[in-house]
Every structure is written in structure tokens, then in C-alpha cells.
Amino acid sequence: MVQHINRNYVKIVPPKALNDVLYARSRGPIFKIQVVAGQVFLITVIIAMVVPFFNPIRQALGWYIYIHILVVIGILIWFFIYVVPPPSKATESRRRRFHERASNERLIHAGLDCSGISATRIASDRQTLEIVVTDEWLRRPFEIRLRDTQNFWWLWTTVYLPYDGYDKVFVRMLDSTGNEVAGSSQDKGSLIWVK
């Protein structure tokens, strides 16, 4: 389902079947266990940081309290840099994750068709996924190319998950010679156009 903004761009409203599969992981028990484990870890680290400041423990630790504080701060930095945050820029691991998700049987069954992709790369702006499409994909009807571009954008946003929000995530569809044939608008990633 799409909502027409003007004659050039189309705002994305994800298909329900694809949306259900993309977000199924966030409703599953493994994801909930990961969230609880992360909360328990963070609370444990905060307690480990605060407890040494109580008088009997502080006196028992002596100058070792400073080493304890440095270790806990190091663990917190590691946690907030490598575990918690979504990336501010797209990375190669996110691009590889896009390919893994694109070949997921459940997504293919829900309507994702990646047969037209010949290669992908991250653009120099580190926000845009450039997708090189096959000549066969270019011969498909307009509606199918529009649907595919929307689905690719939707999949890329769920893999990338940037700080700035979905409208700062862009896809650019290129033919084999590097000409842009479809993609996101320059201002809003969720506005899609197709030649």
C-alpha cells in the first residue's frame, strides 16, 4: 500500500506480510531475553560502580577503589559503544546483514524479491545503500520496480537502524552503467521514486 505525495514521489507504507516478518524478531522470546539480559547487565554495572562509595566498603578497598572505578568505567564505555547504540553511519557488516535478511525464506515468501540485485555497496555519504540492479529488473513493469524499491528501502532501514530516524536512510538503485534508475528522495528517505 502506498500513499501518493505528488506525481514524482511515493511515501512508503510497508506491506503487512513483509512488515510482520521484518519485525517478528522484536516480538520473539529470544529478543525479550536479550533485552532483559542487557537491563540486568546495566543495573549490575551501575550497582558495582555505586557500592564501593559506601563507607565500610570504601575503607576496606583503600586505594583499590580507583582501579575498581576505572574498570567499571571501561566496561560502561564498552557497553555503550559496542553493544547498545545503533550506528550513526552505515557499516559493511550492516550491508552484509542486508544480504542475509534478503535471502531469508520467510521474507521471500512475504513478497521480497531480490532476484534483480546484482551488487550492493555503501555510498560515500555512509547513509545510502546503492543497489546495482540487473537489466532484467529494469524491464519489469513500473509497479513491480516501485514495490521492489520500497521493499529494499524498508529492509535497509530495519537492518541499519540509524540514530537519525528512518527518513535519514536512503537507497539508490543503479543500472550496470551507474545511472540512477530509482531510489529515495534527497530530503526524505521514505519518499521513493522510480523512472
URKAKA-V575713 format. One record per pair of residues at least 6 apart in sequence whose C-alpha atoms are under 8 Angstrom apart, sorted by the first residue. I is the first residue (numbers start at 0). GAP is how many residues later the second one is. If there is no record, write none. Layout:
# URKAKA-V575713
i & gap
I & GAP
I & GAP
This chain:
# URKAKA-V575713
i & gap
0 & 11
0 & 12
0 & 13
0 & 14
1 & 8
1 & 9
1 & 10
1 & 11
1 & 12
2 & 7
2 & 8
2 & 9
2 & 10
3 & 6
3 & 7
4 & 6
7 & 185
8 & 176
8 & 182
8 & 183
8 & 184
9 & 181
9 & 182
9 & 183
10 & 179
10 & 180
10 & 181
11 & 138
11 & 178
11 & 179
11 & 180
13 & 136
13 & 137
13 & 140
16 & 93
16 & 94
17 & 89
17 & 92
17 & 93
17 & 94
20 & 85
20 & 86
20 & 89
21 & 85
21 & 133
21 & 136
24 & 6
25 & 6
44 & 27
44 & 30
44 & 31
47 & 24
48 & 19
48 & 20
48 & 23
50 & 6
51 & 6
51 & 9
51 & 13
57 & 7
85 & 74
85 & 75
85 & 76
85 & 77
86 & 73
86 & 74
86 & 75
86 & 76
87 & 74
87 & 75
87 & 76
88 & 37
88 & 38
88 & 73
89 & 32
89 & 36
89 & 37
89 & 38
89 & 70
89 & 72
90 & 31
90 & 35
91 & 30
93 & 65
93 & 66
94 & 25
94 & 26
94 & 27
94 & 34
96 & 62
97 & 57
97 & 58
97 & 61
100 & 6
100 & 54
101 & 6
101 & 10
101 & 12
101 & 53
102 & 11
111 & 36
111 & 39
111 & 40
112 & 35
113 & 34
115 & 17
115 & 18
115 & 20
115 & 21
116 & 14
116 & 15
116 & 16
116 & 17
117 & 13
117 & 14
117 & 15
117 & 16
118 & 12
118 & 13
118 & 14
119 & 9
119 & 10
119 & 11
119 & 12
120 & 8
120 & 9
120 & 10
121 & 6
121 & 7
121 & 8
122 & 6
122 & 7
126 & 41
126 & 42
126 & 43
127 & 41
127 & 42
127 & 43
127 & 44
128 & 27
128 & 41
128 & 42
128 & 43
129 & 41
129 & 42
129 & 43
129 & 44
130 & 40
130 & 41
130 & 42
130 & 43
131 & 41
131 & 42
131 & 43
131 & 44
131 & 46
132 & 40
132 & 41
132 & 42
132 & 43
133 & 41
133 & 42
134 & 40
134 & 41
136 & 8
137 & 7
137 & 37
141 & 52
141 & 53
144 & 49
145 & 46
145 & 47
145 & 48
148 & 22
148 & 24
148 & 33
148 & 34
148 & 43
148 & 45
149 & 42
151 & 19
152 & 16
152 & 17
152 & 18
152 & 31
152 & 37
155 & 13
155 & 15
156 & 9
156 & 12
159 & 9
161 & 6
161 & 7
165 & 23
165 & 24
166 & 20
166 & 21
166 & 22
166 & 23
167 & 19
167 & 20
167 & 21
168 & 19
168 & 20
168 & 21
169 & 13
169 & 14
169 & 15
169 & 18
169 & 19
169 & 20
170 & 12
170 & 13
170 & 18
171 & 8
171 & 9
171 & 10
171 & 11
171 & 12
172 & 7
172 & 8
172 & 9
172 & 10
173 & 6
173 & 7
173 & 8
174 & 6
180 & 13
180 & 14
181 & 10
181 & 11
181 & 12
181 & 13
182 & 9
182 & 10
182 & 11
183 & 6
183 & 7
183 & 8
183 & 9
184 & 6
184 & 7
184 & 8
